[in-house]
Amino acid sequence: MRKLIARLWGAGQRGMAARGRRLPADAGMNTAEYAVGTLAAVAFAGVLMKVLMSDPVQGALTGIITKALN
């Protein structure tokens, strides 16, 4: 039993590889997390674009740029 535990939870790359082979249920978890993160980033970008395209924000940004150039 100790040999099995040492092999599964051993230090270094060999131990990590042994754990990866033993747990196939987590194989697609990273892909799902990236998909959710990408979806959240796209939603945030859409909201940010909507805010930046509004008239008050565009007027304020134009005023700041004009003042900086003069």
C-alpha positions as a printed NumPy array, in Angstrom:
array([[  0.   ,   0.   ,   0.   ],
       [  2.823,   2.422,   0.834],
       [  4.442,   1.798,  -2.541],
       [  1.179,   2.602,  -4.307],
       [  0.715,   5.834,  -2.352],
       [  4.348,   6.809,  -2.93 ],
       [  3.976,   6.177,  -6.66 ],
       [  0.693,   8.128,  -6.943],
       [  1.701,  11.093,  -4.786],
       [  5.47 ,  11.034,  -5.314],
       [  7.46 ,  14.207,  -5.908],
       [  8.633,  15.304,  -9.334],
       [  7.389,  14.821, -12.859],
       [  7.13 ,  11.053, -12.541],
       [  4.68 ,  11.379,  -9.649],
       [  2.64 ,  13.991, -11.493],
       [  2.462,  11.789, -14.591],
       [  1.306,   8.851, -12.505],
       [ -1.462,  10.945, -10.965],
       [ -2.525,  12.204, -14.387],
       [ -2.886,   8.678, -15.691],
       [ -4.917,   7.617, -12.673],
       [ -7.561,  10.384, -12.902],
       [ -9.102,  10.382, -16.392],
       [-12.362,  11.963, -15.136],
       [-10.745,  15.447, -15.096],
       [ -9.566,  15.253, -18.708],
       [-11.918,  17.942, -20.098],
       [-12.093,  20.247, -17.101],
       [ -9.509,  22.753, -18.348],
       [-11.269,  23.183, -21.676],
       [-14.569,  23.944, -19.956],
       [-12.915,  26.499, -17.679],
       [-11.292,  28.237, -20.646],
       [-14.635,  28.321, -22.457],
       [-16.373,  29.957, -19.496],
       [-13.517,  32.444, -19.087],
       [-13.62 ,  33.331, -22.784],
       [-17.38 ,  33.813, -22.656],
       [-17.037,  36.108, -19.632],
       [-14.296,  38.132, -21.369],
       [-16.44 ,  38.578, -24.485],
       [-19.429,  39.664, -22.398],
       [-17.275,  42.182, -20.507],
       [-15.854,  43.502, -23.794],
       [-19.385,  43.982, -25.122],
       [-20.454,  45.958, -22.063],
       [-17.27 ,  48.044, -22.165],
       [-17.766,  48.808, -25.853],
       [-21.368,  49.855, -25.239],
       [-20.234,  52.232, -22.474],
       [-17.404,  53.71 , -24.544],
       [-19.69 ,  54.289, -27.53 ],
       [-22.184,  56.305, -25.479],
       [-22.378,  60.046, -26.19 ],
       [-21.343,  61.322, -22.725],
       [-18.242,  59.129, -22.584],
       [-17.219,  59.972, -26.149],
       [-17.63 ,  63.681, -25.387],
       [-15.515,  63.382, -22.259],
       [-12.771,  61.457, -24.059],
       [-12.765,  63.932, -26.946],
       [-12.473,  66.79 , -24.463],
       [ -9.547,  65.146, -22.665],
       [ -7.689,  64.447, -25.918],
       [ -8.34 ,  67.954, -27.272],
       [ -7.14 ,  69.535, -24.019],
       [ -4.003,  67.368, -24.015],
       [ -3.11 ,  68.294, -27.596],
       [ -3.506,  72.062, -27.034]])
